[in-house]
Amino acid sequence: MRKMIMLGISLLAAGLLGGYLLFFQPQKIMEAGVLSEEDLARLLAVRTCFSAEVTACLWIDGVEVPCEAEEGRYYIPKNMEEDHWKGQISASVDGMPASVIWTADTAFENMEDAVAEGHVFECIVYNETGYKKMPVLFTGLPVMCIDGNMGEADSRVRVFDPVKSLRGDYQTEESRVYYNIRGNASKRFEKIGYRLELLWEDGSEGRKTSLLGMRSDNDWQLKAMYSDRSKLRDKLSIDLWNQIAESTETKTDTGCRMEYLELIINGKYQGLYGLVEPTDYKSLGLNKEKDLIYKAASDEWPDGELFAKSEQMQSFSCAGINIRQAGRPYTSGLWEPFCRFWNSGYGMESKEDLEILYECIDRQNFIEYDLYYNAIAGMDNRFKNIIYSTVIHGDGTCTIRRIPWDQNYSWGDDFEQGEDKDIKNIRYNPELAYRWLNEEVFRNMQKYDDDLAEDMRTTWETWRGSFLKEEYWKAYARELMAYLTGSGAFARDTARWPDSGNVAGTEEIETFIDARFVWLDEYLRTL
């Protein structure tokens, strides 16, 4: 009995000691301590503030933390879904290791509000003789930093991601990079999109890395989303198409993926961006030696004369259509599959033309693409902003599938009208919820294919019975908006680009969804 009592007392004492140590252990933020006001005063009393000539830096897991020069603030991402801190912060002074400590701040007790409101914390970098106070802003999004001149291969990129990383830890990446402007439309806006190509340290191509939980690749795109006031439309559209593609039997219609980040270029804060995987031979499961990818990039239509001219000049471009080269040399006949599709689809005049078209396209994919851009009212995805994934078979025949990209004119947003139209050339148009959108090839298919209407209904009803539910997509829009606003990034992007007219709400999109899906139910029922 006596032994049992002593054992109980020992266990109680051990528990109390463990609780005491847990409760009274010094607070640490990213493995760095937090200093009280009194202790901070003692620390600084025996040191002098570094002069402007001294370079003090913060590092996370060995990669230098990005700093926005105008405000002098360091940007550090934090996963707001987790209570614990990932990553280890360290410091250097003129290239030599130094110590780092956080200044006590009651905002650490409520990081959710601090991050959403853009609260600026302070840490102290110091050595034996001096110190520097460093303002730090925690964000709920990953951060990318690019340094170097656009169009030159000696630039560098750093990525910090404790949020989407596939590894589950605080992923930090640093690489040599080549970057330039992405897309002609991007040049019209103040905030521009970029294309990135990761390089090896010797400047050679092909350095592939997984970023923000997406596939490992060396080629990436940064969408500025300047003309989308919600910053949700591209993301919603991309994710919807990928749900459609997952329900098919082929992988050659899979779209890209996109995740959000904040971007700093050469010390200047650029705002909220979408990092996008490329849609290429690899993502589509195509053989780049024999298969083809055609891309409709503008409204300029080709014709027989232009196809012949491109073939003669061995050009990978024809009017608004381009061929993804994938490092291949030009070979005779590269335009022939698309020319066959074009002549039979856009030039259709009979059922014989329809039969020729169906010999070179995936009919079900064209149905899905048509219903998809109608579901989102993709105003800019009827002729252009289409990727044509083209499988070349052993007998020389082909199967062409349509895949969307750049879906910012969607979910109720329309082209601005009139001479005084805004530079964004975009507006919310509630009438789009009640309008059937069509394009030339599918209009021709409807004219000559007697079974098409029924197959469209069957496909739509299958979607409506599974993933195309109003409440799901409205809730997803709210979830994404909460992510962007809760991270503080939406407010910072709004302040950085006031002409973008950002709206931190989902009311327009939810109103569109409620009206659009039901209207399409009735339209397709009576088609």
Residue pairs with C-beta under 8 A, 6 or more apart in sequence:
26 33
26 34
27 33
27 34
27 108
28 34
28 85
29 85
29 89
29 102
29 108
30 60
30 76
30 85
30 86
30 87
30 88
30 89
31 85
31 87
31 88
31 89
32 89
32 100
32 101
32 102
32 123
33 101
33 102
34 101
34 102
34 103
34 104
34 105
34 108
35 43
35 101
35 102
35 103
35 104
35 124
36 104
37 104
40 101
40 103
40 104
40 124
43 101
43 124
43 126
43 131
44 124
44 131
47 126
47 128
47 129
47 130
47 131
48 129
48 130
48 131
49 130
49 131
49 132
49 133
50 56
50 93
50 130
50 131
50 132
54 93
54 94
54 130
54 132
55 93
55 94
55 95
56 91
56 92
56 93
56 98
56 125
56 132
56 134
57 64
57 65
57 91
57 92
57 93
57 125
58 64
58 65
58 74
58 76
58 89
58 90
58 91
58 100
58 123
58 125
58 134
58 136
59 65
59 89
59 90
59 91
59 92
60 76
60 87
60 88
60 89
60 90
60 160
60 170
60 172
61 87
61 88
61 170
61 172
62 90
62 172
63 158
63 160
63 172
63 173
63 174
64 158
65 74
65 75
65 76
65 89
65 160
66 74
66 75
66 143
66 145
66 158
66 160
66 264
67 73
67 74
67 75
67 264
67 267
68 74
68 75
68 264
68 267
68 268
68 269
69 267
69 268
70 267
70 268
70 269
71 135
72 135
73 120
73 135
73 136
73 137
74 134
74 135
74 136
74 137
75 137
75 139
75 143
75 145
75 160
75 262
75 264
76 89
76 136
76 137
76 138
76 139
76 143
76 160
77 138
77 139
77 140
77 141
77 142
77 143
77 160
77 161
77 162
77 163
78 85
78 86
78 111
78 115
78 138
78 139
78 140
78 162
79 86
79 140
79 162
79 163
80 111
80 112
80 115
80 140
80 163
80 486
80 487
81 163
86 162
86 169
86 170
87 162
87 169
87 170
87 172
89 100
89 123
90 97
90 100
91 97
91 98
91 99
91 100
91 125
92 98
93 125
93 127
93 130
93 132
96 127
98 125
98 126
98 127
99 125
99 126
99 127
100 123
100 124
100 125
100 126
101 123
101 124
101 126
102 108
102 121
102 122
102 123
102 124
103 121
103 122
103 123
103 124
103 133
105 121
105 122
107 113
107 114
107 119
107 121
108 114
108 121
111 138
112 486
113 119
114 121
114 138
115 138
115 139
115 140
115 486
115 487
115 488
116 140
116 485
116 486
116 487
116 488
117 488
118 137
118 488
118 491
118 492
119 137
119 138
120 135
120 136
120 137
121 135
121 136
121 137
121 138
122 133
122 134
122 135
122 136
123 133
123 134
123 136
124 131
124 132
124 133
124 134
125 131
125 132
125 134
126 132
137 488
139 262
139 487
139 488
139 489
140 163
140 483
140 486
140 487
140 488
140 489
141 163
141 260
141 261
141 262
141 272
141 483
141 484
141 487
141 489
142 159
142 160
142 161
142 162
142 163
142 164
142 212
142 259
142 260
142 261
142 262
143 159
143 160
143 161
143 261
143 262
143 263
143 264
144 157
144 158
144 159
144 160
144 222
144 261
144 262
144 263
144 264
144 273
144 275
145 157
145 158
145 159
145 160
145 263
145 264
145 265
146 155
146 156
146 157
146 177
146 179
146 194
146 196
146 263
146 264
146 265
146 266
147 155
147 156
147 157
147 265
147 266
147 267
148 154
148 155
148 156
148 177
148 179
148 266
149 155
150 179
150 180
150 181
150 194
151 178
151 179
151 180
152 178
153 176
153 178
153 199
153 203
154 176
154 203
155 176
155 177
155 178
155 179
156 174
156 175
156 176
156 177
157 173
157 174
157 175
157 176
157 177
157 179
157 196
157 198
158 172
158 173
158 174
159 171
159 172
159 173
159 174
159 211
159 212
159 261
160 170
160 171
160 172
161 170
161 171
161 172
161 173
161 211
161 212
161 213
161 261
162 169
162 170
162 171
163 212
164 212
164 213
164 214
164 259
165 171
165 212
165 213
166 210
166 213
173 209
173 211
175 198
175 199
175 207
175 209
176 198
176 199
176 200
176 201
176 203
176 207
177 196
177 197
177 198
177 199
178 196
178 197
178 199
179 194
179 195
179 196
179 197
180 194
180 195
181 187
181 192
181 193
181 194
181 195
182 192
182 193
182 194
182 195
182 221
182 222
182 223
183 193
183 406
184 298
186 192
186 193
186 224
186 226
188 423
188 425
189 224
189 226
189 227
189 423
189 424
190 226
190 497
190 499
191 224
191 226
191 270
191 271
191 496
191 497
191 500
192 224
192 226
193 221
193 222
193 223
193 224
193 273
194 221
194 222
195 219
195 220
195 221
195 222
196 219
196 220
196 221
196 222
197 205
197 218
197 219
197 220
198 207
198 208
198 209
198 218
198 219
198 220
199 205
199 207
199 218
200 206
200 207
205 218
206 218
207 218
208 216
208 217
208 218
209 216
209 217
209 218
210 216
210 217
211 220
211 275
212 259
212 261
212 275
213 259
214 257
214 259
214 275
214 277
215 257
215 277
215 282
215 283
217 277
217 278
217 282
219 278
219 280
220 275
220 276
220 277
220 278
221 275
221 276
221 277
221 278
222 263
222 273
222 274
222 275
222 276
223 234
223 258
223 273
223 274
223 275
223 276
224 271
224 273
225 231
225 234
225 272
225 273
225 274
225 408
226 424
226 497
226 500
227 408
227 424
227 425
227 426
227 500
228 234
228 408
228 413
228 426
229 500
229 501
229 502
229 503
230 477
230 481
230 502
230 503
230 505
230 506
230 508
230 509
231 260
231 272
231 274
231 484
231 490
231 493
231 502
232 411
232 477
232 480
232 481
232 484
232 506
232 509
233 376
233 407
233 408
233 409
233 410
233 411
233 413
233 509
234 258
234 274
234 406
234 407
234 408
234 410
235 258
235 260
235 274
235 480
236 376
236 410
236 411
236 473
236 476
236 477
236 480
236 509
237 376
237 378
237 404
237 407
237 410
237 411
238 255
238 256
238 257
238 258
238 276
238 407
239 476
240 372
240 375
240 376
240 468
240 473
241 255
241 372
241 403
241 404
241 407
242 254
242 255
242 257
243 467
244 368
244 372
244 463
245 251
245 253
245 254
245 255
245 403
247 462
247 466
247 467
248 364
248 365
248 368
250 362
250 365
250 401
251 284
251 285
252 284
252 285
252 286
252 389
252 391
252 399
252 401
253 284
253 362
253 365
253 368
253 389
253 401
253 402
253 403
254 283
254 284
254 285
254 403
255 279
255 403
255 404
255 405
256 276
256 277
256 278
256 279
256 283
256 405
257 276
257 277
258 274
258 275
258 276
258 277
259 274
259 275
260 272
260 273
260 274
260 275
260 483
260 484
260 487
260 489
261 272
261 273
261 274
261 275
262 269
262 270
262 271
262 272
262 273
262 489
262 492
263 269
263 270
263 271
263 272
263 273
264 270
269 492
269 496
270 496
271 489
271 492
271 493
271 496
271 497
272 484
272 489
272 490
272 492
272 493
277 283
279 293
279 387
279 403
279 405
280 293
280 324
280 326
281 287
281 288
281 291
281 293
281 324
281 326
284 293
284 389
284 403
286 292
286 293
286 389
286 390
286 391
288 326
288 327
288 328
289 328
290 392
291 389
291 390
291 391
291 392
292 323
292 324
292 334
292 337
292 338
292 390
292 392
292 398
293 323
293 324
293 326
293 387
293 388
293 389
293 390
294 321
294 322
294 323
294 324
294 338
294 387
294 388
294 390
294 400
295 321
295 322
295 323
295 324
295 386
295 387
295 388
296 320
296 321
296 383
296 384
296 385
296 386
296 387
296 388
297 320
297 321
297 322
297 384
297 385
298 319
298 320
298 384
299 320
299 383
299 384
300 319
300 320
301 319
301 320
301 346
301 383
302 310
302 318
302 319
302 320
302 321
302 342
303 319
304 339
304 343
306 318
306 319
307 318
307 335
307 338
307 339
307 342
309 315
309 318
310 316
310 317
310 318
310 335
311 332
311 333
311 334
311 335
314 330
315 330
316 322
316 323
316 325
316 330
316 334
317 323
318 335
320 384
321 338
323 334
323 335
337 360
337 390
337 392
337 398
337 400
338 388
338 390
338 400
340 356
340 360
340 398
341 357
341 360
341 361
341 388
341 400
344 353
344 354
344 356
344 357
344 360
345 357
345 361
345 440
345 441
345 444
345 445
346 440
346 441
346 444
347 353
348 354
348 357
348 441
348 444
348 445
348 447
348 448
350 448
351 448
353 444
353 448
354 444
354 445
354 448
354 449
357 441
357 445
359 397
360 397
360 398
360 399
360 400
361 399
361 400
361 401
362 399
362 400
362 401
363 445
364 455
364 459
365 401
365 402
366 401
366 402
366 441
366 442
366 445
367 452
367 455
367 456
367 459
368 459
369 386
369 402
369 403
369 404
370 438
370 439
370 442
370 456
371 456
371 459
371 460
371 463
372 378
372 404
373 381
373 382
373 404
373 437
374 436
374 437
374 520
375 463
375 468
375 516
375 517
375 520
376 407
376 410
376 411
377 410
377 411
377 412
377 414
377 432
377 433
377 435
377 437
377 512
377 516
378 404
378 407
378 409
378 410
378 437
379 409
379 410
379 413
379 414
379 415
379 432
379 437
380 406
380 407
380 408
380 409
380 410
381 404
381 406
381 407
381 409
381 410
382 437
382 438
382 439
383 439
383 440
385 404
385 405
385 406
385 407
386 402
386 403
386 404
386 405
387 402
387 403
387 404
387 405
388 400
388 401
388 402
388 403
389 400
389 401
389 402
389 403
390 398
390 399
390 400
390 401
391 398
391 399
392 398
393 399
408 426
409 415
409 426
411 508
411 509
411 512
411 513
412 428
412 429
412 430
412 432
412 433
412 508
412 509
412 511
412 512
412 516
413 426
413 427
413 428
413 429
414 426
414 427
414 428
414 429
414 432
415 425
415 426
415 427
416 422
416 424
416 425
416 426
416 427
417 427
423 499
424 499
424 500
424 501
428 508
430 511
430 512
430 515
432 512
432 516
433 511
433 512
433 515
433 516
433 519
434 515
434 519
436 523
438 446
445 452
446 452
446 453
453 524
453 527
456 524
456 527
457 524
457 525
457 527
460 520
460 521
460 524
464 517
464 521
468 517
470 513
470 514
470 517
470 518
473 513
474 506
474 509
474 510
474 513
474 514
477 506
477 509
477 510
477 513
478 506
478 510
481 490
481 504
481 505
481 506
484 490
484 504
485 491
485 504
490 502
490 504
491 504
493 500
493 502
494 500
494 502
494 504
